[in-house]
């Protein structure tokens, strides 16, 4: 099965069948040269959460849309609605008819139900905190290829997506975090830090925190790293039926 990073790349490559790269880059507000670094087969960089969000917002798609596999016809329709694809068969239905929530029987075969088991409190001026949910009441559909998943529902506000109140962060404790992607870090002095991963080098992890501060954290202080591999808006939470 494909990783989320490969799914994102495949979706963008399919979208680029209907748009020049420079036009696409300008439309989604991603630097053209940076976009080109994401697309080769063995690209050293992957499309991170921030740039995935830029793409979905530019095309007026639901958050997390880029993380799921879509048919060529569905992508052609998306491009048509945004003025790129012009073939008649791209207009056979309206965008609202696209299946964006993972709720169908077919999807449930490949997407597993994952309970939301933790809250992460993120409020300006306060220390971040993680609290276990002893009796989960909601779940999300987990994409394939997540090796060691853990979920966090954001409590608090004042930050951009995905660190907004009610959003669910899906992390994979075994995933490699790449530059530009989001990460949550726990240190042995009980501190929690989250933000955009920059690099890990010479025994230090550098990130840009959600406060916009450049931090360099000694790897020896880190207990656990939670790379964020996907996120879900509140509308995609499903109630656990008891």
Buried (B, 14 or more C-beta within 10 A) or exposed (E): EEBBBBBBBBBBEBBBEBBEEEEBBBBBEBEEEEBBEBBEEEEEBBBBBBBBBBBBEBBEBBBBBBBBBBEEEBBBBBBBBBEBBEEEEBEEEEBEEBEBBBEEEEBEEEBBEBBBBBBBBBBEEEEBBBEEBEEBEBBBBBBEBBEEBBBBBBBBEEBEBBBBBBBBBBBBEEBEBBBBBBBBBBBEEEEBBBBBBBEBEEEBBBBBBBEEEEBEBEEEBBEEBBBBBBBBBBEBBBEEEE
